[in-house]
Amino acid sequence: MTDLVLTRARVLRLAVPVMLAQAAIAATGVVDTAVMGLYGDKSDLAAVAIASVAFSFIYWGFGFLRMSTTGLVAQALGRDDMAGARATLQRGLLLGAAFGVSIFVLSPVLRMGVFAPFGAEPDVVDLADGYFAARVWGAPALLTQYAITGWLLGTGRTGALLAMQIVMNGVNIVLDVWFVASLGWGPAGIGAGTAIAEWVSLVFGLVLIWRSLKREPGLLDRAALMALFNANRDILIRTLALLFAFAWFVRSGAQMGTAQLAGNEVLLQFITVAAFVLDGFAFVAEKEVGEAYGARSVDRLRRAMRLTSELALAFGVVISLAYLFAGAEIIQRFISDPEARDAALAFLPYCAAVPLIGVAAFQLDGFFLGATQGRAMRNAGIVVTVAYVALDLLLRPLWGNTGVWLAFLGMYVLRAGALGYYLPSLMRATAGPRPQPQPRS
């Protein structure tokens, strides 16, 4: 447990490496889109769009491995239970590997229907299938990495996290350019490059945490493993609900035509970069809120919430302004297909509003994940997704892609409101009696 008083300077020291690491992750999608934009056409762009969302739906559905590891490790450190923290990491590694292998084994079945909901044109689906077949080889590596990422965040080793992401992103960029620009593999080359990069990053990550892999007593205890899984069931449901909302956004764009789908995909990469950068503060909030929750310190909890949110809001304003005034130049430079480029330019202002509007939702996610308040997150996620889909169905027939974007912006407002409703219960739970470290058999 750390006794350091949280300050804005400390928040920045923790958040900046996370922001850079998150930007490196986001840059993977940006590079994928840029390479396809330069060396492919609108069908290639659309294929990468729907295939990426399909993988996000599959992989991010298991994001509870990262989320729970961060929160539970931080809580264990807050109550001075280092052995419990290490056991959480090791169970997360085992679960991640098991889930990743399962996805790979089931991939032939998944490929049969994963693209059907998007309603894309047949040539786009064929290209997306090539991406999927190559990318799925990285499933065991990526899901195992979730536990490593959660451990590094929960222990405040954000510099090590940055190093791991730089390795992955660097390998991915090199392979993207080689496989697509030089070998002409198209979307399948993008998928292959990402899968290889995920394995390289896993090996590097295991080296980083090697000293924390000493087996803890009771590690393979069935009851403990089931307790970990059951504790994260609600976070899984919440994640799937929000992923469905993002998939719905892509599907709504597909209903507008291939050019509009490609344009929305370009703007979605802008949003991904912004979200990943702002998540730097949300992840710091997870760590600090988790420790405060483990120590049952309401004052510490409030300070963590306030300081991380102040800085997140400031960065959100800066990113929104940067997109509004510089986004057009980026789109003009990197998107060669004129229809996709024009579609992205037309809706850039809506995209630029997301970093500012979404700050509250991102921060509240961090608060509740740090305290592992899965029930509140599950309920809020389901309500928000249902409300967003209803809003899209109402606005899209009236205003086309403008309605698609207005509904998407409304989703962020709904996320903040739904989680804000549960904030008083989080404060009451933190004020409760402090749990003691569990004895190890």
JONORTA-V921990 format. One record per pair of residues at least 6 apart in sequence whose C-alpha atoms are under 6 Angstrom apart, sorted by the first residue. I is the first residue (numbers start at 1). J is the second residue. D is the distance in whole Angstrom. If there is no record, write none. Layout:
BEGIN
I|J|D / I|J|D
END
This chain:
BEGIN
1|77|5 / 1|78|5 / 1|80|5 / 15|280|5 / 15|281|6 / 17|158|6 / 17|159|5 / 17|162|6 / 18|158|6 / 18|280|5 / 19|277|4 / 19|280|5 / 21|162|4 / 21|165|5 / 22|276|5 / 22|277|6 / 23|273|6 / 23|276|6 / 23|277|6 / 24|169|6 / 26|272|6 / 26|273|5 / 28|169|6 / 30|269|6 / 34|334|6 / 36|45|6 / 37|335|5 / 37|336|6 / 38|336|6 / 43|124|5 / 45|262|6 / 46|262|5 / 47|124|5 / 47|127|6 / 47|128|4 / 49|265|6 / 51|128|5 / 57|243|6 / 61|236|6 / 61|239|6 / 61|240|5 / 64|235|6 / 64|236|6 / 65|146|6 / 65|147|6 / 66|146|5 / 66|147|5 / 66|150|5 / 69|150|5 / 70|150|4 / 70|151|6 / 70|153|6 / 70|154|4 / 71|290|5 / 71|370|4 / 71|372|6 / 73|85|5 / 73|154|5 / 74|154|5 / 74|287|5 / 74|290|5 / 74|291|5 / 75|290|5 / 75|291|5 / 75|294|4 / 76|85|5 / 78|291|4 / 78|294|5 / 78|295|5 / 79|294|5 / 79|295|5 / 81|437|6 / 87|216|6 / 92|147|5 / 93|144|5 / 93|147|5 / 96|143|5 / 96|144|4 / 97|140|5 / 97|144|5 / 100|139|5 / 100|140|4 / 100|143|6 / 101|140|5 / 118|251|5 / 130|188|5 / 131|187|5 / 131|188|4 / 131|191|5 / 134|191|5 / 134|192|5 / 135|191|4 / 135|192|5 / 135|195|5 / 137|195|6 / 138|195|4 / 138|198|6 / 141|198|6 / 141|199|5 / 141|202|6 / 142|198|6 / 145|202|6 / 154|287|5 / 168|197|5 / 168|201|5 / 171|197|5 / 172|193|5 / 172|194|5 / 172|197|5 / 175|193|5 / 176|190|5 / 176|193|6 / 179|185|6 / 179|189|5 / 180|186|5 / 180|189|6 / 217|441|6 / 234|374|5 / 234|375|6 / 234|378|5 / 235|374|5 / 237|378|6 / 238|377|6 / 238|378|4 / 238|381|5 / 241|381|6 / 241|382|6 / 245|385|6 / 253|260|6 / 253|261|5 / 254|261|5 / 259|339|6 / 259|340|5 / 260|343|6 / 262|340|5 / 263|340|5 / 263|343|5 / 263|344|4 / 274|355|6 / 281|308|6 / 281|312|6 / 282|363|5 / 282|366|5 / 283|366|6 / 285|366|5 / 286|366|5 / 286|367|6 / 286|370|4 / 288|304|6 / 289|301|5 / 289|370|5 / 290|370|4 / 290|371|5 / 292|300|6 / 292|301|5 / 293|371|6 / 293|430|5 / 296|430|5 / 296|431|6 / 296|434|5 / 298|430|6 / 298|431|6 / 316|355|5 / 316|356|5 / 317|356|6 / 320|352|5 / 320|353|6 / 320|355|6 / 323|352|5 / 324|352|5 / 335|341|6 / 358|412|5 / 360|416|6 / 361|415|6 / 361|416|4 / 380|418|5 / 380|419|6 / 384|414|6 / 384|415|6 / 388|411|6 / 391|407|6 / 392|404|6 / 392|407|5 / 395|403|5 / 396|403|4 / 396|404|5
END
